Amino acid sequence: MSDTQRLLAPAAVLVVWTLIMLIWVGLTRFPAIAKTGVDIKDVPPGGRGQDLDAVLPPIVNWKSHNHTHLHEQPTLFYATIAILAIGGGASTTTIALAWAYTALRIVHSLWQALVNRLPVRITLFFASTIVLAILAVDAVMLTLGL
């Protein structure tokens, strides 16, 4: 396996994890909706999943919230990894950092979906943000030839 492939692997794993979270959302949300008596056919046009936050139990909503979060900051991770991979910036350090970011986001997902206590969640988020910032600086240095 090339270093570029090794660098892309954590991004691919995070994509799969995001899909796993989507499945988890569906497996928990649809039964919870059924228990509320809400008929999806009666939802007015333009209704969105977040409109259900008020009628579903918080632990059900946490999974959906996390799935949304996986479409926010990780998009910067995917771009950063692509820049590093295309630019030849796959090193032992960047690969380790990419895996660290992916692992932190997966742990963050599990924490938010199951426990959701804010101090730990914030710590996991900031730790992953620091890792992403280091990767982003590496990408900038690579593209500027520094």
C-alpha positions in Angstrom: 0.0 0.0 0.0 1.4 3.4 -0.9 1.7 6.3 1.5 -1.0 8.1 -0.5 -3.4 5.2 0.0 -2.5 5.1 3.7 -3.3 8.8 4.0 -6.7 8.4 2.1 -7.7 5.4 4.3 -8.8 7.4 7.4 -11.0 9.6 5.2 -12.6 6.6 3.6 -13.2 5.1 7.0 -14.9 8.4 8.2 -17.1 8.3 5.1 -18.2 4.8 6.0 -18.7 5.8 9.6 -21.0 8.7 8.5 -23.1 6.2 6.6 -23.2 3.9 9.7 -24.5 6.9 11.6 -27.1 7.5 9.0 -28.4 3.9 9.3 -28.4 4.3 13.1 -30.5 7.5 12.7 -33.0 5.6 10.6 -33.1 2.6 12.9 -33.9 4.7 15.9 -35.8 7.6 14.5 -38.5 5.8 12.5 -39.6 3.6 15.4 -39.6 6.6 17.7 -41.7 8.6 15.2 -44.2 5.7 15.0 -44.5 5.7 18.8 -45.5 9.4 18.8 -48.5 8.8 16.5 -47.2 11.4 14.0 -48.2 10.3 10.5 -45.5 11.4 8.0 -48.1 11.9 5.4 -49.6 14.7 7.5 -46.3 16.6 7.8 -46.7 20.0 5.9 -44.6 20.6 2.8 -41.1 21.6 3.7 -41.0 19.6 6.9 -37.6 18.6 8.0 -36.1 16.1 10.4 -35.1 18.8 12.8 -38.8 19.7 13.2 -39.1 16.4 15.1 -36.7 17.4 17.8 -39.6 18.7 20.0 -41.6 15.4 19.8 -38.8 12.8 19.9 -36.8 11.8 23.0 -33.4 13.5 23.2 -31.5 10.3 23.0 -33.1 9.6 19.6 -32.3 13.1 18.4 -28.6 12.9 19.5 -27.9 10.4 16.7 -29.4 12.7 14.1 -27.5 15.7 15.5 -24.3 13.8 15.3 -25.0 12.8 11.7 -25.4 16.4 10.9 -22.1 17.2 12.6 -20.4 14.7 10.5 -21.3 16.8 7.4 -19.8 19.9 8.9 -16.2 20.1 10.1 -15.2 16.7 8.5 -15.7 18.3 5.1 -12.6 20.4 5.9 -10.8 17.1 6.8 -11.7 15.6 3.5 -10.5 18.6 1.6 -7.3 18.7 3.6 -6.6 15.0 3.1 -7.2 15.4 -0.7 -4.8 18.4 -0.8 -2.1 16.4 1.1 -2.7 13.3 -1.0 -2.6 15.1 -4.4 0.4 17.2 -3.4 2.5 14.3 -2.2 2.2 15.2 1.5 1.6 11.7 2.8 4.1 11.2 5.6 4.1 9.0 8.7 3.1 12.1 10.7 0.2 13.2 8.4 -1.1 9.6 8.2 -1.0 9.3 12.0 -2.8 12.6 12.4 -5.4 11.6 9.9 -6.1 8.4 11.8 -6.2 10.4 15.1 -8.8 12.8 13.6 -10.9 9.9 12.4 -10.7 8.1 15.7 -11.6 11.2 17.6 -14.6 11.8 15.4 -15.8 8.3 15.8 -15.4 8.4 19.6 -17.2 11.8 19.5 -20.1 10.3 17.6 -20.4 7.4 20.0 -20.3 9.8 23.0 -22.8 12.2 21.5 -25.2 9.4 20.4 -25.1 7.4 23.7 -24.1 9.7 26.6 -23.9 13.3 25.3 -22.4 14.9 28.4 -21.1 18.2 27.2 -17.6 18.4 28.9 -16.4 15.2 27.3 -18.0 16.0 24.0 -16.4 19.4 23.9 -13.0 18.0 24.8 -13.3 15.4 22.0 -14.4 18.1 19.5 -11.5 20.5 20.4 -9.0 17.6 20.3 -10.1 16.7 16.8 -10.1 20.4 15.8 -6.5 20.7 16.9 -5.5 17.7 14.9 -7.4 19.1 11.9 -5.6 22.4 12.3 -2.2 20.8 12.3 -3.2 18.9 9.1 -4.5 22.1 7.5 -1.2 23.9 8.3 0.7 21.0 6.8 -1.4 21.3 3.6 -0.8 25.1 3.4 2.9 24.6 3.9 2.9 21.9 1.2 1.1 24.0 -1.3 3.2 27.0 -0.7 6.4 25.0 -0.9 7.4 25.8 2.6 
